[in-house]
C-alpha cells in the first residue's frame, strides 16, 4: 500500500483513480472485464480506482487496456506545458541539459 504523505496527495490519488473508473465506464467495461484485458487482478484494479495506489506497470497495463496510455504519457511531457517549457528554455539558455 502507498504511504501517503499528505491529504493533498491522497485527494490526487483518489481523483486519478476516479478518472480511471470513468474511462472504464466510458469504454463500457465492467471492473472484471478491464482487469482481465489488462491482465491485472480485480484487487489491483480496485486499489488503483480507489486511490490506494499500485505498481506502475499495473497502472500502465490498465491505461493501455483503456487505450489512453499514450495520452497519460503526453500529459506529463514537460515540452507540452508552458511553465515547464519556459523552465527548459531557461535551463538550456544557461548551459544546462535535460
QUIPE-V121170 format. One record per residue. N is the residue number from 0. RES is the residue in one small letter. PHI is phi in radians with two decimals (none if undefined). NEAR is the number of other C-alpha atoms within 12 Angstrom. Layout:
((N/RES/PHI/NEAR) (N/RES/PHI/NEAR))
This chain:
((0/x/none/12) (1/x/-1.30/17) (2/x/-1.45/13) (3/x/-1.52/16) (4/x/-1.63/11) (5/x/-2.81/11) (6/x/-1.06/11) (7/x/-1.09/12) (8/x/-1.06/17) (9/x/-1.05/19) (10/x/-1.10/18) (11/x/-1.12/21) (12/x/-1.12/26) (13/x/-1.14/23) (14/x/-1.13/20) (15/x/-1.06/24) (16/x/-1.07/28) (17/x/-1.12/22) (18/x/-1.14/22) (19/x/-1.07/37) (20/x/-1.07/29) (21/x/-1.09/20) (22/x/-1.08/25) (23/x/-1.07/30) (24/x/-1.10/17) (25/x/-1.06/14) (26/x/-1.50/18) (27/x/1.19/14) (28/x/-1.88/21) (29/x/-1.37/20) (30/x/-1.07/31) (31/x/-1.12/20) (32/x/-1.14/21) (33/x/-1.15/35) (34/x/-1.01/32) (35/x/-1.12/21) (36/x/-1.10/23) (37/x/-1.51/27) (38/x/1.02/23) (39/x/-2.15/29) (40/x/-1.30/23) (41/x/-1.06/21) (42/x/-1.11/20) (43/x/-1.10/30) (44/x/-1.06/38) (45/x/-1.04/28) (46/x/-1.09/28) (47/x/-1.19/37) (48/x/-1.14/33) (49/x/-1.62/26) (50/x/1.44/29) (51/x/-1.49/27) (52/x/1.67/29) (53/x/2.97/26) (54/x/-1.34/18) (55/x/-1.12/17) (56/x/-1.18/17) (57/x/-1.19/29) (58/x/-1.03/34) (59/x/-1.23/26) (60/x/-1.12/28) (61/x/-1.18/39) (62/x/-1.04/35) (63/x/-1.12/26) (64/x/-1.13/27) (65/x/-1.49/32) (66/x/1.39/21) (67/x/-2.20/21) (68/x/-1.05/23) (69/x/-1.13/16) (70/x/-1.11/15) (71/x/-1.13/19) (72/x/-1.10/17) (73/x/-1.10/13) (74/x/-1.14/13) (75/x/-1.92/15) (76/x/-1.27/16) (77/x/-1.12/17) (78/x/-1.26/17) (79/x/-1.79/16) (80/x/-1.99/15) (81/x/-1.02/13) (82/x/-1.11/13) (83/x/-1.13/16) (84/x/-1.08/17) (85/x/-1.11/15) (86/x/-1.16/19) (87/x/-1.08/21) (88/x/-1.03/19) (89/x/-1.09/15) (90/x/-1.04/14) (91/x/-1.18/13) (92/x/-1.11/12) (93/x/-1.64/11) (94/x/1.53/10) (95/x/-1.37/11) (96/x/-2.33/11) (97/x/-1.88/15))
